[in-house]
């Protein structure tokens, strides 16, 4: 459309592709829920086993008590850190959309490099830990969902594809696989009851051990105070009782010659190891379960072993990241097409970054210098080392000491730079 008296035209309306779409209120299954607080209760192994049995009931499954137990379990700081590590790794991955030829679609990829998709990825990978996630999508504005919300897991019965309207009434609710809900929901099934099913035992045992250690410290951490006096004398008995009760910082007592206060120290100095070693074992087992290794969380790991463990974690992380990509390709992508948010014929994959480490690059350069001249400009740019062009190589059979000296000098400079880079990263 040309604007009168001005020498330019507006783009045709058909070129505007951004989609805005209101969400029907009837399609939000969360509005059907009568919200009730899931009261926290003190958890133990027996309660947890009862919750598992309720969740695995073939005829009348219900996960309410299991979710109650899980919410207590994830308060463990070590387990929470492991779960957060995986979640952040998944949310920070470089997801891209490619066409049938494997070429990246820059415009369509921008639609998933947004906050709503990172929230979706977080809820999706949580299904691996909690066993299930039912994700409610919100209205659409500029080709993006305005909200991504997790349907409270205690209300969901995945085995029967129901969302309970009342928290404590089983087998009564809304089927989320039918209209009007299905076009605004994404169901993500994890592994059985989730990895928290296996981690819960260690977290609960650890919680009990910490409580026992706290009680041990209270009893044996400070010396036992023993007061000796004439118990037949009410005044003496009253005085020494008050002295013992009020004994604290800079305490003192005024006693009769016959009175005495004694501090009885514990004779065992290593009793804490019983508790500490169990806690370390519980932490290591939970790390292996969630992260696949312990080297990235254990401060005692040696460099070589830590590198191996880091590689294992990278492989495990790639599995989690690919899991989210599969959920997008199998479920979310079709919903986005249905709502006109994205074009067809695309597939989500992971953008591969630079794989060559600094050590590998250093060794590669050293090997090349034995047979080839490398442009000084490249060395300057890649390693920030000022070098000059090598002198002409001598004839075959001649003195090679000059070339060897040059190689040794460059090797030394590259090695020095690499060590400086490592030192900066450590600080």
Protein Blocks (a to p, Z undefined) as FASTA:
>chain_A
ZZehiacdcddfklpmbdcddddfklmmklmpccdddddddddfklmmmmmmmmmpmklg
cfklmmmmmmmmmmpmklmmmmmmmmmmmmmpccddddfkopacfklmmmmmcfklmmmm
mmmmmmmmnopacddddddeehiafbdcdddfklpcfknopacfbfklghiacdfkbcfk
lmmcccdddehjbjklmmmmmmmmmmmmmmmmmmmmmmmmpccddddddfklmklmmmmm
mmmmmgcehiacdddfkbccdddddfbfklmmmmmmmmmmmmmmmmmmmnopaklmmmkb
cfklmmmmmmmmmmmmmmmmmmmmmmmmmmmmmmmmmnopacehiacddddddfbdfklm
mmmmmmmmmmpccdfklmmmmnopacddddddddehiafklmmmmmmmmmmmmmmmmmmm
mmmmmZZ
